């Protein structure tokens, strides 16, 4: 069993340690929380600095199994196959088989000696059994394909874990984590196994799923002095929890069922998969049809018993077979399997377009989305930060080129040449050089020609790219970093100290940060190659420039430097050093290092909007879907990007997090009024996202919400359609989401909504087709019995019930016309108006009154043309007797049934063409679905076989038809298409008049 324990030892038994799972050996002999981390590493045979080798990890994975909880034993294939027979309809058909066998035996027993006792074999019973088997095989194959599709998607969304292997950090599938692995934890990661911490920095982990503690727990690697409860083991991390802050490294001490989660896994009762809303509605429809047919059957049987009476056992059997025929005609046997397959195929198509839907039923919700709440960075924009502006005391320049390719040049703001502006160019180059030096990022040539890979923060890499574009990086190689004061969210700046080898090893401070913050540490400014004191006027000008650039959607960073005029850090005035002259705590002396800086300029960085997003926003708007931007950026930046993308008008403004807090204090009504009108939110915190989603849902919206960080998970989970970023998203967010964007692109969300609508439209198409076809069969049987004398179906001298169509014929029709055309309609191309309609409400019925009207109308037409075709070949009906002289009663009934059988098959094929739209003519895009025409072709061939193969004639009660009869069949069946077109024409005219 997957995930089960692999050793056979039990507590109290002595087993060689080398033959036992190391995690079990450790847990059996010691408590990792009470053991020094070095001893834990030694016990598990791992070097914490390098991790396991790939070969050792592979060996342990093979020996101890995947890191996953024990799963229920897979259902054997034979049980899955037999499950296809667990259906009330199948029981009914088996009852029909038994009745047919009884009737056959009675006929054989009552036959006169030497005379033929009816049919040589019980063909009705044989055919019903064979068709049941074929149906079961088809259902089994369809379900297997659907399961395979879902499994493939599960693999695409499988969680991953960062581990240290062969001395390098690598990302692996969580199931491949083994005892002794060193897992590397960061904010937003899910903890994939139990482990002993040996390194942690500000690490906090949410353990509510395991301990019930709602507040994240601080973690430290210190060894505990005594055994403590699970929630107090600060040096341990546990499977199933999530990192909310900081970083850490831990040695895996337990995987799979040997984790704390695994210990309680056996206590969890297995739950059955919940049926989707569509499946529930289909069950409801089937029950309604079944009840209706049972009522009809009872009425018919009672009427026959009262009016004609049952003269012998044959009358009773015929009457029961009539009831079975009605039931067979009413319910489409393969509906559930077809529905599952169509949904699975749709989900696969979405995955091909980078939208990974984790559960099939989410497809239904997707097509109903009315609001899409999206983050800005990476989703609406390219997430490729680009320096476009450099502002210095002498003026402003622009840089061409976008993205991380270092291709571009320095030009004037309006694209003009910078001839003669040497002071401005030199100041711009100096500003870019400072940004490239005060930097922890890196830009590398990609594996493919012309591609580039970034390492580190995209904003920092953008500064490196800008320096390379302008060749401002030519002198950087002469500087060597000796110390760093890192960036923090509280400091909003970073500084490095570099040694200038070209200037005798003198030290210089290079700093960058938020302009308003960094400006406070500057007292001088570099202008035209000279340094002078920074005046209040200079400060006002710089801050005004920052405000202007922010209004133009730029993120601004100030750049400054300071020569320390010494080659030894310990000689800098104010610096604390030890007796040996070493400075080990430079980060704690930032105030000394960063004072007296010289201002050089500002860079304006922008994350360019994705070119395809504007069209997607417009498409969403046409579809009645509102797009909402929620970002932590500056309000002016958010409004500018939203305006460029068409989310708001150019004059529109953003609502900030502070304003949302004020509205929330006034109550839900004030908050809802604001969210009903506002489409851009800036400077918001994660809790604001959750409030916005809940507010929109209170207004009756179906909300899609994107997220990437761990703090986004509550909003993503609360939304009707939680969407996680596949590239930048954390594991916690991915697990909370119903859909994952493999490309982090807003356009993919809109494409997924479009696909969801197409899938839902196609489901309605094949439901209209299936149910109208089955209702046509019910009406044919019902009216064929009720109006038997009027139509000539009951012949003079005959007794009992004469069923218009045999149960085997109805089964063949359902098998023939249900599966292939319905599946083909499930992949019907999208219609032109799919994104020109308002979103569907989840409360709307899949089969509404309008569709029921189509179903009953087409069902009646089918029954009428079928019974007319039969009447034309029977004595005593409305039309001329065609076969009275040439055929006897039994042969005449066989020919009439063959006519009705064939007409009904072709009527349903014409119905497949007509059912593709409620209003649009079937001749619009007639040949756009090649699969449908292929399915129709296969159905025609099979119908020819059942009519012209002799042994099938006996099995299905058919006889070969003449050329004239074929013309009659096709002509009458085509009237279904004609009648449908007339109804659509009337409905279109009525719609225009409204």
N, C-alpha and C positions, 0 to 999 in steps of 0.2 A: 504494500500500500504506500502511495506517495506520502512522504513526510513521516512515516511511522518510525519507531525506534528500530535501530539496526542491530543492537546487541540483544542477546537473549538472557543476560544476567539479571539477577533480582537482588534487591537489598538483602544483605546477610550472606550472600554467596560470594565466594572468592573467585575472581576471574582475573586473568592476566591483564594488567593495565594496557599493554600494547594492543590487545585485541578488543579493547573497549573504546567506544566513542570518546575522544579526549574531553569533550564538553561534559560528558557524564562522569568521567573519571575525576575531573576537577570538582564538579558539583557534589560528587559522592564523598570526596575526601576533604574538601575545604569549602569555605564560603568566600567567593571572590571579593566581596565588599570588605572582608576582614583581612585580606591578603594584600601584600604590597604588589603594585602593578608589575614590578620586575619579576616577582615570583610567578605571577599569573602568566606572564609572557613565557617564562622558562617552562612552566608546566604545559603550555600549549605549543611549545616549540616554534616560537616566532620572534624575530628581531623587530621591536617596535619602530625602529628607524627605517626599515626596508620593507616590512611586511612579509607575507609568504611569497614564495616563488610561484610562477604560473604552473609549473609541473606539480608542486606539492598541493596547490589549491585544487588542481584537477584530480589528483589522487584522492584527496579528502572528499571531494564532491562525489566521486564514484563510490567511495566506501560508505559515506554517511548519508547520502541522498540530498535532494534539493532542500533549500531553506523555505519550507512552506508547511502550513498546518495540514494534518492528515485530512484527506478528503474521503467522502463516502465512496465506497467501491463503485466503479463505473458499471452502469447498467449493461448487461450482456446484450449483444445484438439481437439474439433471438427473443429476448424479452421486449426490446424496442419494437420488434416486428409484430409480436403478439399484441402489443399495446394498440396497434392500429385497429384491432377488432373490438376494443373497448369503447363502444359507442352504441347508444340505444337504437340507432338506425340499423346498425349491423345486426343487432339482436333480432330486429324485426325481419331483416332479410333472411337470417338463419331460420326464423320461424316459417318464413315463406318456403324455404328449402324443404323443411320438414313436411309442410303441408303438401308441397308438390310431390314429394316421395310417397306420402300416404295415398294421394290421388292416383299416382302411377301404379302402385301395388294393387289398389282396389280395381283399377281398370284391367290389370293383368289377371287378377283373381276372378273377376266377373266375366271374362271373355269366354265365349262358347268354345268347347273343345275343338281344336283344329283351326280355330279362327285366330286372326291376329288380334292380340289384346292391346290395341292402341299403339303407342310409340314403342320401338324396340328398346330404347333407353330413356331414362327420365331426363330429357334434355333441359327442361326448365331448371331442375335442381342443379344439374351439372354446370349450366351456364352461370347461374347465380353464384355458385361457389367459386368458379373460375374468375368471375368478375370481382368478387370480393377479394380474392387473392391478388389479382392485378392491382386493384385499388390500394390494398395494403402495401404492395411493393412500391407503387408510385409514392404513396404517403411516406413510407420509410425513406426512400431516396431523397425526397424533398426535404424532410426534416434533417436528414444527415447533412445535406448541403447547407442548410440554414445553420446547423450547429457548427459546421466547419467554418462558415463565414464569421460567426460570432467569435469562435475561438481564434481565428486569424486577427480579428480586431482586438481581442483581449491581449494577444501577443504584442500588438502595436502600442498598446497603452500600458504594458507591463511596467511596474515601478522599477527604478534603477537605484543603485547605491554607489557612492564613491568609496573606493577601497585603495589601500596602499599595496601594490603588488610589484615585485622586482624593483623596489625602490622608487616607483613612479605612481602617482595618483591616477587611477583609471576608473571609468564608469562601467559598471557591470549590471546585469539583470539581478534583481534582489534574490531570486531563487538560487543564484550561484554563490552566495555568501556562505563561507564555511567556518567551522570553529577555528580560531586562531587568526582569522583575518583582522586586519587593522582597518576599521571603518572611519572615514573622514566626514565629520558632521559640520554642516553650515546652516545658517538661517533658512527655514523653509523646507529642510530635508525631513523625510520620515525615517525614523530609526528602524532598521530592518532586522535587527537581532538583539538579543541581550548581550551586554558587553561591560567590561571594566574600563573606566576612563583612566587614561594616563596623561592627558593634556586637555586643558580647557581654558577658554578665554571668554569671560562674560557669558558663559553658556547657561541658557535657561530652556527647559523642556516641558511641554504640556503633556501631563500624564493623566488627564481626566479620564481617558478611555480605559485606563488600567486601575487607577487608584480612586477616581472620583474627585480628586483635588482640582478645583476649577482654576486655580492660579498656577501659572508655570513655575516649575521648581528650579532653583539655582543649583548648578552642578559643579563639583570640585573633585579633583583626582585624589585627594587625601584619603589615606586608609582609615577606615572606621575603627574605633577602639572596642566597640561591642556590637553585637547583632542588633539590627533595628528593623522596624516594619518596612514594608516595600516602599511606601511613599517617602521614607526618611533615608533611603540609601542614596546619598548625594553623589557617591562615586560610581554609581551604576547607571546604565541607560538600558531601556527596555523596548522590545519589539512592539510596534504599533503606536508608539508615541511620536511626537513631532517637535522639531527644534524651532523655538520662537525667537531666539536671540543668540548671538555669539557663535563661536566655533569650538570644536573639540575633536579628540581622537580617542578611540576605544578599541580594546582587544575583544573580539567576539568570544563569549563564553558559552553561549547557547543559541542554537538555531532550531527552526521548525517546532516540533512538539516539545523540545527541551527548553523552550522559553517560558516566561511567566504567562504569556498569552496561551501558549500551548497547553499549560497545565489546566487551564479552565476551558479549553476548547471542547473537551468531551462533554462538558456540562451544557453546551449549547445544543438545543434541539434543532434538527434539520427543518428547514422551511421550504415549502414548495414555491416554485417560481410563480409570481403573481401574473395573472393574465393581463394583457394590455387592454386599454379601453376598447379598442377595435374588436379584439377577440371576445370581450364580454358582450359587446353589442351584437356580434355575430351569433354568439350562443343564444342571446335573447331572441334574435330574429328566427333562428332555427326552432326554438321552442314555440314561438308564436305560430310558425308555419306548421309545426308538428301538431299542435293543439287544434289548429284550424282544420287540418286534414283529417284528424281523428273525428272531429265533430261532423265533417262532411261525410266521412265513411259511415259513421253510425246512422246518420240521417238516411243515406242511400240504402244501407242494409235494412233498416227498419221499414223504409218505404217498399223495398222489394219484397220483404217478408209479408207485409200487409197486403200488397196488391197482387203478388203472384204466388207467394208461398214457396216453401222449400219442399220439393217433391222427393228428393233423394239426397244421398250423401254427396253426389256430384254438385248439386246446387249449393250446398253449404260450402264445399271446398272452393267453388268458383267465386262465391261471395267473399270468402276470406282472402282469396287471391286479389280480388278487386280492392279490398282495403289495403293490402300490401302494395299494390300498384300505385294507389294514391299517395301512400307514404314515400315510396321510392321516388315518385315524381316531384314531391314537394321540396325535399332537402338536398341541396348540392353537397355531395359527399366529400369532395376534396377542398372545401372552402377554407378550413383552418390551415391546412398545409400550404395552400396557395397563398394565403395571406402572409404567413410566416416567410415564405420564400421571397415574395415581392418586397417585403420590408428588408430582408437580408440583402437582396440585390441592390436596393436603394442605398443601404448603409455602405455597401462595398463601393458603389459609385461615389459616394461622398468622400470615402477614404482616399480614392484616387485623386480627388481634388483638395486634399490636405485637411479635410474636416473629418475627424475620427469620432464617430458617435459611439458611446460606450454601451448603450442599451437600445434595443430595437424600438421600444415604445417612445423614445425621445423623438423619433422621426415625426410622430403625430404632433407633438408639441411644437416642433420647429416650424411647421407650416402655419402655425397660429400666432407666431410672435408678432407683437404690436409695438414693442419698444426694444431697441438694442442699446444697452449702456456699455460704452467702450472706453477703455483707457486710451490715452493719446500716444504715448511713446511706444513705438514698435508695432502698434496695431493700426492706428490711423497714419502714423509716420513711418519712415524707413528704418528707424532705430540705427541710423548711420550719422552720428553727429558730424557736422561740417562747419568749419570756421569760414564765415562769409564776410565778416567785417573786422577791421582793425582800426581802432581810433586812438590817436596819439595827440600830444599837445599841439602838433603842427597840422593836424587834419585827419582825414579818414580815407582808407583804401578798401577795396573789395578784392576777394579771392574767387577765382573761377573754379569750376569742378565741384562735383558732389561725391559723397561716399568716401571710402577709405583708400581709393586709388590715388597715389600722390601725383596727380596730373592736374595742372592748373597753373595760373600765374596771377601776379598782383596787377590790378588795374584800378582806374578811378572808380568812384562810386557809381557813375553812370556808364561805365565801360570805357571811359576815356583813357588815353595814354598818360603816363606819369612822367613825361619828359620835363626835366628841370627841377622836379620836386625831390631832390636828393635828400634833404633833411627829413621829409615825410617818409620816404622809403627806408632810410636808415633807422628811424625810430620804429617803424613797423617791423623791420627785420629784428631789431633788438627785442621788441615785445614778444615776437614769436619764439625767439631763442630762449627767453626766460621761461615761457610756457613749456617748451620742449625739455628744458633741464629740470624744472620742478615737476617731475612727472614719474609715475610708476608704470606707465603703459608701455606697450611695444607693438610695432607693426612689422609683420613678416610676410614674405612672398609666399603665396599659396602653392599647393601642389600642382594646380593647373595654371597654365600660362595666363597672365593677366589678372589672376585672382590674388586677393590679399586677406591675411588673417590678422585679427586683432587680439592682443593679450592685455587684459586689464579693463579699466573703466573706459567706455566709449568716448567720454568727454576728453579724457587725457590723450587718448589715441588721436582724436581730432586735432589736437595741438601739434602732435608729432607730424601728422599728415600735412598740416599747413606749413610747418617749418621746412619739410622736404619740398613742397611745391615751390617755395620761394628761395630755396637753398639757404635758408637761415640756419640750417643745421651744420653748415660746413665747419664752423669753429667749435662745435660741441664736443668733438672727440678729444680736445685738449683739456676738457674738464673731467675730473674724476670725483664722484660723490664720496664724502667721508662721513656724513651724518644726515639724519632726516628728522624733522618734526612732522609726524603724519597728520593727514586730514582727519577731522572728526566732525560729526554733525553739529557739535557744540561750538567748535573753533571756526568752522567754515573757511578754513584756509590750510595750506600746507607749505612747508619750507624745506629746502635741502641746502646743505653746505657742501660746496664743491671746491676742489683744488685746481687752480689754473696752472698746468705744467708749463705753459708758454710764458708765464709771468713769475717764474721762480717759485712756484708752488704756493702762491698766495691764495687765501681762502676768500670765497664770495658766497653770500646768502642769496638764493633765488626763491622767490615766493609767488604764489598765486592763490586766489580765493575770491569770495564774494566781494565786489568792488567797494560796497559801503563799509564792510568789515576791514578789508585790507587797507583802505584809505586811512583808517584810524591809526595805523602803525607807520604811516609815511610822514616825513617832515620835509622831503625834498622832491623835486621833479626834474626829469631829464628833458630838455628842450633844445633841439638843434645841435646835439652833441655836447651841450653844456648843462651842468647841474646847478639849479638854483633853489631857494626855499619855496616850499609849497604854500601858496596863499589861500585865504578863504575864498577868493574869487575862483581859484583853480578848483577847489573842492566843489563849489557850486556848479561849475561847468561840467565837471566829471559826473556828478550825480544826475545832472540834467541829461547828459548823454546816456547814462544807464537807463533812465526812465524812457527816453526816446527809443533806444534799441529794444527794450522790453516790450514797448508798444508795437514794435515791428516783429514780435515773436522770437526775438533772439535771447538766448541765455548768455549772460555776460560774466566774464571773469577778468578780474584785475591782475596786472603783472607788476612786480617790483623786484628790486635787488638791493644789495648793500655790500660793498667791498669791506672785508674785515681788516685788510692791511696787515695781515700776519699770516705766517705759514703754520702756526700752532694754535689749535683750538683752545688750549688751556690759557693762552695769552690774551684771549679776547676779554676786554674789561667786563667784569661782572660774572664771568663764567666760573662755576665751582669745579674744581678738579681735585683728584686725590694726590697723595704725596709723590706718586710717580708721574704726575702730570697727565693722567688719563681722565677723560671725560666719558662716563658711561651712562649718564642719565640726562642726555641732551634734550630729550623730549619734555622733561620736567623743567627745563630752563628756557622754554619758548619765548617768554617775555623779554629775556635778555637778547636772544638771537634775532628776534623779529622787530626790534625797535629801530627807529632811525632809517627806515627803508626809503628807497628812491623810486618814485612812481614812473613807470614807462608808458603804460597805455592799457587799453581795454580790448579784448577780443569778443566779437559777437558770434555765438555758436547757434546753429539751428539744426533741428532734426527735420529734414525736408518731408513734406507730406507725400504719401505714396500716390503716384500718378493715377492708379486705378481706383483709389478710394472715392474720389469725387463722383465718378460714374456710379459706383456702388451705393453711395449715399443718395444720389438722385433716383436710382432704381428702387431703393428701399422706400423713399418718399412716395413714389408712384404706387407702390404696393400698400400704402397706408401704414408704413412702419416708420416710427419716429426714431431718429438717431440722437443719442445723448452722449456727450463727452464728459468724462469725469477724470480729472487729473490733479496732481499735486503741484503743477506748475503755476507760474505767475498768471493772474487773471487776464492781463493784456496779451500774454503769449497764447493762452488758451483761446481767447476770443479771436485772435488773428488766424490761428490754424483752423478753428471751426468755421470762420467766415470763408477762408480759402477753399474749404472742402464742401461748402454749401450746407453745413449743419445749421447755421444761423445767418441772418442778414448782416451785412457789414456794420450796421449800427448796433447790433446785438451785444449784450454784455453778459459776463459770467457771474454766477452766484458763488461766493466764497464759503469756506467752512465756518468762519465766524458768523456769517449771516445765517447759515443753516442752524447753528446753535441757538441764535436768537429766535428763529422761527419755531424751533422745536420746543423752546420754553413757552411759546404761546399756545401749543397744543397741535394735535394732528390736523385739524382743519386748516390752520394757517400754513402748516408745512405742505399739505397736499395741494393747496391753491398755488403755492410757489412752484412745486415740482411739475404741476400740470402745464405750466407755461415755460419753464426754464429748460434749456437744452445744453447748457455748458456750465460745469462746476469746476472751480479751481481752488487750489490750496486746501484740498479736502483730506481728511484722515480716513483710514479704513472704516471706522464706525459710521462715518457719514455715508459711505457707499451702501452700507446695510440699510440705513434709514431711507435712503433714496429708493432702493429696490422695494422695500416694504410699502413705502408711500405710493409708488406707481402700481403695485399690486392691489392696494386698497381701492384704487380707481378703476379696477377691472382690467388692467393690462396684463398681457402675457409677456414677461420680461426676460430678455437674454442679457446676461451680465458677464463681462470679461474680467479676468484677473490673472495675476502672476505671482504676487508675493503671498507669504503665509497669512498675512493679515487680511488678504482679500478673500480667504476661504469662506468665512461666514456669509458674505454677500453672494459669492458664487454658488454656495450650497442652497441659500434661500431662494435664489432666482429660479424661475420656471425652467430656464435653460442656462445652466452654469457653463461658462466657456473658459477653459484654461489655456494659457499660452504653452505651446509645445516646446518652444525653444528657450524662452526665458522663464517659464513657469516653474514654480517649486513643486515638489512631489505632493505636498499637502494639498495644494490647490488643484492639481491634476486629479487627485483622488476624490475631491469634493465636487468636481465638475461632471456634467453629463456629456460634454463634448470637448475635444481638444483640438486646437488649431495647430497643425504641424508646421505652418509657416508664419504664425503670429500675425496674420493679415486680416483686417476688417472685411475686405472684399470676400474672403473665404466664408465669413459668417453669412453675408447676404447670399452668396452662392448656395450655402447649405440650406438657408430658408427657402430659396427657390426650388432646390431639389426636394425639400420636404413637402412643398406645395404640389410639385409634380407627382410625387409618390402618392399623396393623399388623393389627388385628382384621379390617378390611375386606379387606385383602390375603389373609388366610387364608380369608375367605368366598368370594372369587371364585376362589381356587385350588381350594378344595373343589368348587366348582361346575364349573369348567373341566375339572379332571382326572377327576372322576366322570363327567362327560358324555362325555369322550373315551374313558375306559375302557369305558363303556357301548357306544360305537361299535365298539371293538375286539372286545369279547365278542360283539356282534351278528354281526359279520363272521366271527369265528372259529367260534363255535358254529353259525352258519348254514351254514357249509361242512362242518364235521365231522358235524353232525347233519342234513345236507341230505335224505337218504333218509327219515329218521325224521319229519321235518317236512313232507315233500312238496315241498321246494324243488327237488329233482331229479326231473324228470318222466319217466315211462316213454318210452323211445325216444330220449331226449336223450343227448348225449355231452359229455364235458369238464366243466369247472367252471362251476357256476351261482352267481354272486356274489349274496348276499342284497341288498346295496345297491350301487349304482354309485358309482364314485369321485367323479363329479360331484355326486351327491346328498350324499355325505359332506362334500365341500368346501362345498356350500351350507349344510349344517347348521352346520359350524364357523364359516362367515362370518356366518350368520344369528344363531346363539345365543351366539357368543363375545363379540364386541366390545361391542354395546349393553348387554346385561344385566350383563356383567362390569364395564364402566365404571360402570353405575348402582350396582352393589354396592360399588364403590370409594368412593362418597359416601354409603353407608348411614349413617343416624343412629346416634349412639353408644348402646350398651346401658346399662341402669341399673347394671350391675355393673362397668363399665369401670375405675372407681377403687376398687373393693372387692377387688381381687386383688393378690397379691404381684407384684413386678416380674418380668418375664420375663428369664431369663438369656440372654446372647448366644450361649452354647453350645447352647441349645435349638434343635432343628431347626424350621424353619418348617412343614414337613410331617412331623408326628410319627406314631407308630404309631396313635394314636387317629384322626388324620385319614385315614391310609391305610385304616383299617377302614371309615370312612364311604365313602371313594371306591370301594373294591372292592364293598361291600355295595350301594350305589346303582347302580354300574355293572352288577352282575349283575341287579338288578331291571329296569333299563332293557332289557337284552338279552332277558330273559325275556318281558316284555310286548310288545316289538317282534316277536319271533319268533312269539309266540302270535297276534298280529294278522295276520301274514303267513300263518301256517298256516291261519287261518280262511278264507282266500280261495284256497287251493290244494288240488289233488286229492292224495289219498293221505296226508294228514297225520293228526293226532290228532282234528281237529274235522270237523264236517260240511262236505262240499264245497258251496260256495255258487255257484260260477261254472262248474261242469263242463259243463253243458249249453249255457249261453249263450255261453261264450267258448272260444276255442282256447287252446293252450298259451302262445303268446307274449303274447296279450292278458291271459291269466290271470296270468302272471308280472308283467306291467306293473302290473296292479291290486294284486297282493300287495306289490310293491315300493313302490307309492304309499302303501299302508297302513303298511308298516314305516317308510317315510320320514317320514310325517306323525306317526305315533306317537312316533318318536324325537325329532322336533322338539318336540312338546308335552310329552313326558316331560322334556326338558331345561328347558323353561319352568317346569314344576312343580318341577323340581329347583332352579331359581333361587330360588324361594320358600322351599324347604326348606333350602337351603344357608346361610341367613343366620345359623344358629346350630347348634352341635353338640348342645346339650341343650335349649335353649328351644324351645317350640312355635312353629311358623311362624305360628300364628294370633295370637300376641302381637305387637302392633304391625304387623299385616298390611299396613296401608295407610300406614305411616309413611314409606315411600320412594316418592314419586310418580315419580321417575325410573325406578325399576325397572318399575313398571306401564306407564309410557310405552314402555319398551324392549320389554316383553312384547307390548304392543299392536302395535307396529311389526312385530315378528317374525311375529305371526299374520297380519297383512295381507300380508306378503311371501310367506308360505306359501300363502295363498289364491291369490295371483297365479301362483306357480309351478305350481299345480295346474290353474287354470282358464284360463290364457292359452295358446292353441293352440301357438304356436311354442315356448313354454317347455316344453310337454309333450314335444315332440320332443327338445329339448335336454337335459332332465333325466330322460327316461324315465318321465314321470308320465301319469296319466289322471284325469279328474274323478271325484270320489267321490260316492256317494249320501248322503242324510241319515242312513240307518241306519249306513253305514260311518263317518260322522263321529262318531256317538254311540259306536261301538265304539272309534274312535281316542281320543277324549277320555276315555272310561271307563277304557281300559287305561292310558293315560298318567297319569291321576290316581292310579293305584295306586302310582306312585313317591312321591307326597306321603304317601299313607296308610302305606306301608311305612316311610318316614322317620319319621313321627310315632310309629309303634309302636316303632321302635328307640329314639327319644329317650325315650319313656315308660319303657321297660325300663331305660335307662341312668340316668334320674332316680331310679327306685325303688331301683336298686342303690346309687346314690350316697348316698341317705338312710340305707341300712342300714349303711353303713360307719362 
